Amino acid sequence: MSRYSAMFERLSQRGEGAFGAFLMLGDPDLETSAGLLDALVEGGADMVEVGIPFSDPIADGPVIQAAARRALDAGVRVDDCFELIAGLRERHPDIPIGILTYANLVVARGRLDFMKAAASAGTDSLLVADVPAREAQPWTCDLQEAGIEPVLIAAANTPAETLQAITRLTKAFTYCVSRTGVTGVHADARFESALPARISDAGGPPPIFGFGISRPEHVRATLAAGAAGAISGTAVVRLTLETEPCKRVVEFVSAMKAATL
């Protein structure tokens, strides 16, 4: 059983939803980044999603773009990110860890080589945000060979045929985009139930809402809409600039996780 499957089974038995938290690896530096990753787990995150600094992250809003730039300016590179993941895996052997990244970084290293290195570091899933479903099968085949579960993105306006492909290729969870455009925060907490229902009807893995999740009421709204949980990124990354960032991250994650109970 994969770490994701074990997590969803455990949470189902407890009657809880899943809360995932995102950080940009290496932001603002490697040492602080390692402490922030631990803070996610300490705060009660059920799964951890991480970004690898990239110069042109087309799906990321200004807050996460700035985090990537800070990490790049600090000299953080892909191998540094794999070392951070390996350290997190050693300290927290059961937490599911997923990478959200872009095709350029993967292809530059060699697709299968990147995936095998990620797996060796302890990565459980990989979402390549700019690889569309119609081009994803070769990627998911390589992921299967490397021992990593693929994650694809679905949106409310995803056509039925494309959604069928997404649910067929995705293994860990289905990443549901809760808003149009790039990452950021919601002004309200409206989440449509149609997309989680379509994914479930198609036999896909558990739907998880992302993009714009910033308050506990957002988490509750995703669960009410039929999702298995939610991932918060921008709201977490903002806290890394505050005084005592690890303490602030623990407090934020704890409050968001409490909304899944």
C-alpha positions, 0 to 999 in steps of 0.5 A, a space after each residue: 500500500 502506498 503512503 497516499 493510500 494508507 493516509 486516505 484509509 487512515 483518515 477515512 477510518 477517523 472520519 477526517 479529510 486530508 490537509 496538504 501543505 506546500 512549500 518551495 524548497 530552498 526558500 529562503 535558504 536550505 537550513 530554514 527550508 528544512 525547518 519549515 518542512 518539519 513545521 508542516 508535519 508538526 502542525 499536523 499536515 497529512 501530506 506535504 507538497 513541495 516545489 522545485 525552484 524554477 525561473 518560469 513557473 507558469 501555474 504559480 502566482 506572485 507569492 510562490 514565484 517570489 519564493 522560487 526566485 529567493 531560492 534561486 538567488 540563494 543558489 538552490 538547485 535540483 540536487 539540493 531539493 532532493 537532499 531536502 526531500 531525503 532529509 524529510 523522508 528520514 525524519 518522517 518516514 510515513 508522510 506522503 511527499 509530492 513534488 509539483 514542478 515543470 517539464 523543463 526541469 525534468 527534461 533537462 536532467 533526463 525524464 527517467 533520471 529525474 524521476 528515479 532520483 526523486 524516488 530515491 530521495 523519498 518522493 511519493 508523487 509527481 505533478 508536472 503542471 505544464 504537461 497536458 493530459 493528452 501528452 501525459 502517458 509517456 510520463 506516467 509510464 516512466 513514473 511507474 518504472 521509477 516507483 512514483 505515483 503520477 498526479 494530474 490536474 483537473 478543472 471544472 471545465 475539463 471535457 469529459 474525454 479529458 477527465 477520463 484520461 486524467 482519472 485513468 492516469 492519475 494514481 495518488 490523488 486528483 488535483 482539482 483546481 478550485 479557481 481559474 488562473 494561477 495560484 493565490 487565495 480566494 476571496 470567498 469559500 465557494 467550491 463546486 461539488 460537480 468536479 469531485 462528483 465527476 472524478 468519483 463517478 469516473 473511478 479516479 483517485 481521491 479529489 483534492 482541491 488546491 489553488 486558493 485555499 487559505 482559511 479553515 472555512 475553505 477547507 470545510 467548504 472543499 469537504 462539503 463539496 465532496 472532495 477528500 481534502 485540500 492543499 494550501 500553498 500561497 498562504 503557507 509560503 507567505 508565512 515564511 517571511 514573518 518573524 518566527 516562520 516555523 512557529 507561524 507555519 505550525 499554528 497555521 497548519 494546525 488550524 487548517 488541519 482542525 477544519 478537516 475533523 
